[in-house]
Amino acid sequence: MDWAVLCKLMGNARISYSALAQKLGLSPNTVKNRINKLRQQKVILDFVVMVSMEMLDAEIVRGIITTDGSENLIAFMEQIAKQPIVLTIVRASDRRYEVMATISGAHDTLGFIGFLEGREGVIDVNIKPVVLQYPNFPPNYHYNTRGKKVTFTRTQLQVLRCLTKDARMPVAQIAKCTGFTTRRVRKILRELEEGGGVHFAVDYDPFALGDLQYRVIIRFDETQITGWDLVGWLFKKYPTEFWWTGVVTNEPIVDVGFLIDRPGKSVPIIREIKAAPFVKEIEDFINYPLVVEYGIPFRDHLEKILRDAGL
């Protein structure tokens, strides 16, 4: 039920307690209490507003960084996490790190690879362009759609400035923040939700409840199956463990993240995937929980738009 609440909030972090309760068959108080508990447990970190992928004019890449073990773990991760294009970096097994970033063009890709190769202890960097999907999250979740490129009006920007403090800010409080009437605020919020230029989402940490991220990188036979059909097969087979997937755009590779509560649960998963006739090669490892803070380019870009507008 906690995941069901999170998934609904991923589609629209501003959904009301009553509307969310109706969708889940719960009482509004139950929903409110669950959300408050998830915040106390640091599963929900914040309610955020972010620009769409089209507004950012970027693609997502995934990188596997292999080191010789001589680096200072925290300092190494902090150096990379501070780069404005980095979405996240996590430590994996076997002296490896995984990084996700937003890249605009080949020049940025080469620059990012050069930066990573110059870090202490790095012996290999492998960067691939991916299309991320979270099948158990709503279609309008910001990684499940590129959204649209729009030009915000001055009044929309004024409302967005308030929402950067709390994407679930009540309408009455937004009205007080902007000086607009509540009716006008509701109209502007509808415009923003329907415009496709921003997403109201949740900053969350799935590891806060003790789960591990089990990663599987699958090279498949594209004469037998497509990448997206493979994603569908995995999601149908492991609906409770499936978290996200990245389909590499220039190679027959699907990258999958599962959430498991103990390492032993990975054994039957990897055995079944290896046995599939369309699987050619497979690599699996465990990603450890985040140990450093990282930037969110989608939020940083919105801040830039607001600053440029003098807000």
Order of alpha helices (4+ residues) and beta strands (2+ residues): alpha-alpha-alpha-beta-alpha-beta-alpha-beta-beta-alpha-beta-alpha-alpha-alpha-beta-beta-alpha-beta-beta-alpha-beta-alpha
